[in-house]
Amino acid sequence: MPDPRPAPPGHRRVLIDLDPLSFVALALATALAVALFSVASSASDMLTGIGVGLLLGVALSPVVSAVQRRWRFSRGIAVVIVGLGLSLTVSAVVLLVAPATVRQSQDFSRELPSTVRELYSWPIVGERLAEARAATRVDEWIQDAPANIDDETLADVGDRLLGGVFSAVVVVVTSMGVLVDGEVIVRRLRVLVPGGRRDRADRLGRIVYATFGSYFAGSLFVAVMAGLVTLSTGLALGVPLAPVAALWTTFTNLIPQIGGLLGGSFFVLLALTQGPVQAVVALAVVLVYQNLENHVIQPAIVGRAVNLSPPATMLAALVGGAAAGVPGALLATPLVAAAKAVYLDSRGQPAPVTVEPVRSRVEGVLRRRRRRPDGPAAEAEANADAERQAPAGRQHH
C-alpha cells in the first residue's frame, strides 16, 4: 500500500515490494548451508575419503580409457584390470617394505641411545646434550614405552585402524564408481544444460578435466621418482627406516612446493642418526634432486597443466591445507589452475592446458637428451618437439 505521507523536499521516495517467497527461499538456503556445514563437521573423514576417491578416479580414468581402447574391453572389465593391477602393486610394495621396516625399527630403537651419545662430540650442541643426559633419557623412554601402553591406548589404536579401513573402503568405492559410471553421470548432467549452452559447457568440462587429469597423473609419476631416489639413497647410506622414508617422500611430494621440504627433512633426520657424514650426503642428494625436479622434471612431465607462478602455487596449497588438510592442499592447486584456464578461455585466450599423455612427455624429454645430428635436421626435430609440448590452444594460432 503506498505511503500517503509526502516526501521531504529534494528527496524521492522509493518503495520496495518484497515477495514473501523471498523470505522462504532465504530461510531454506540458510538451513541448507547450516545442514551442509554440520555434515561436513561431523563426517569430515567420510568427506575426505570421498574427495580422495574422486581424485583417484579422475587420475586413473585415462589409464582405464587406454586399456579399453588398446584391448577393446568394456568399461567395467577395464576398470577391474586397472584395479587389480593397482592392488597387486600396492601388495607387492607392502610385502617388500614391511619386513625390512619391522627389522629396521627394532634396530633403530636399540641403536638410538648410542647414536645420541655420539652426538656429544659435536661442537655447540654436544655439550648441551651431555649436560641434559640426552642418551640416558632416550634409553629410559624406550624402556618405559611398553609400560605406558594401557587399555585406553590400545582402544584408541583400534579405533584409528578401524577408521583407516573404513576410509580406505570409501576411497575404493568412490573411485570405482567414478571410473565405471563417470561417463554416464556426465551424460545425464549434460542433459540438464540448455541446448544453446552445451557446446560451451562441453568445452569448459574438457578444460577442467584436462587440467585435473594431467596434473595428478604427472604429479604421481614425479612423486614415485622422488620416492625411488630416497629409497636408493637410503639403502646406499644404510639409513634406518629407508622404506618408510621413501613412502613418506612419495606421499608428501604430491603436495605442491612444501612437499619436498617435508619429505627431505624427515629423510635427513633419519640419516643424521647414522652420523654427520651420512646426513651431509643425504642433504646434498635431497637438494640436488629437488632442484632437478623443480627446474627440469616437473616442468617437463606435468607440463603446462598448472599455469601458475610458484608463489601462487604455494599460497593455494597453504590455503587448501588450512581449509581441508592434506586433501585440500592436493586439490587447491589444480582447482585454481582450472579456474584460471576457464577464465582465460572466457576472455578468448587459449587455455594453457595440455592433454598430452604423460608417457609422450617423458619420451619427449628423453628424446631431447639424446645426441642429435648437427644442421637443419636437428633444428627440424627441435621444432617438432616444441610443437608437441605446446598447449593445444596455442597450436590453433
Secondary structure, 3 states (H helix, E strand, C coil): CCCCCCCCCCCCCCCCCCCHHHHHHHHHHHHHHHHHHHHHHHCHHHHHHHHHHHHHHHHHHHHHHHHHHHHCCCHHHHHHHHHHHHHHHHHHHHHHHHHHHHHHHHHHHHHHHHHHHHHHHCCCHHHHHHHCCHHHHHHHHHHHCHHHCCHHHHHHHHHHHHHHHHHHHHHHHHHHHHHHHHHHHHHHHHHHCCHHHHHHHHHHHHHHHHHHHHHHHHHHHHHHHHHHHHHHHHHHHCCCCHHHHHHHHHHHCCCCCCHHHHHHHHHHHHHHCCCHHHHHHHHHHHHHHHHHHHHHHHHHHCCCCCCCCHHHHHHHHHHHHHHHHHHHHHHHHHHHHHHHHHHHHHCCCCCCCCCCCHHHHHHHHHHHHCCCCCCHHHHHHHHHHHHHHCCHHHHCC
